[in-house]
Amino acid sequence: SVIDPRFTVNVTKREQVDLKISSAAVSDSALYYCALAPTVAGNTSALHKNLL
C-alpha cells in the first residue's frame, strides 16, 4: 500500500512515536495505532486493509 505523503512519522525515543499530518482535513479523523515492531501473528489475510 502507498502511504499518503502528508503523513510523517518520527521515532523520538525507544517508546515514543510522533505522527504528523500536514494539511489535516476532517476526513483524516481516526484513531491511529503505531507499532515499533511487527505485532501480527497468525493469519494476516483476515486483517482490515488500511485505505490511506
C-alpha positions in Angstrom: 0.0 0.0 0.0 1.1 3.6 -0.6 1.4 6.0 2.4 0.0 9.5 1.9 3.0 11.9 1.7 1.2 14.2 4.2 1.8 11.6 6.9 5.3 11.6 8.5 6.5 9.6 11.5 9.3 10.4 13.8 10.7 7.9 16.4 11.9 10.2 19.1 12.7 7.6 21.8 12.6 3.8 22.0 9.0 4.0 23.2 7.7 7.2 21.6 6.5 7.7 18.1 5.1 11.1 16.8 2.7 11.1 13.8 2.4 14.4 11.9 -0.3 15.1 9.4 0.3 18.1 7.3 -2.8 20.0 5.9 -5.0 17.8 8.1 -8.6 17.5 7.0 -11.8 16.3 8.7 -11.6 13.1 6.6 -8.2 12.3 8.4 -10.1 11.9 11.7 -9.4 8.5 13.1 -7.8 6.5 15.9 -4.2 5.8 14.8 -2.1 3.0 16.2 1.7 2.9 15.8 3.9 -0.1 16.5 7.7 -0.1 16.8 7.9 -3.8 15.9 5.8 -6.3 14.0 2.8 -7.3 16.1 0.7 -9.5 13.9 0.8 -13.3 14.4 -1.2 -16.0 12.7 -3.5 -15.5 9.7 -2.8 -12.0 8.3 -5.2 -12.4 5.4 -8.1 -11.5 7.7 -6.8 -8.1 8.6 -8.5 -4.9 7.6 -6.7 -3.1 4.8 -5.6 0.4 5.6 -7.1 2.7 2.9 -4.6 5.5 3.5 
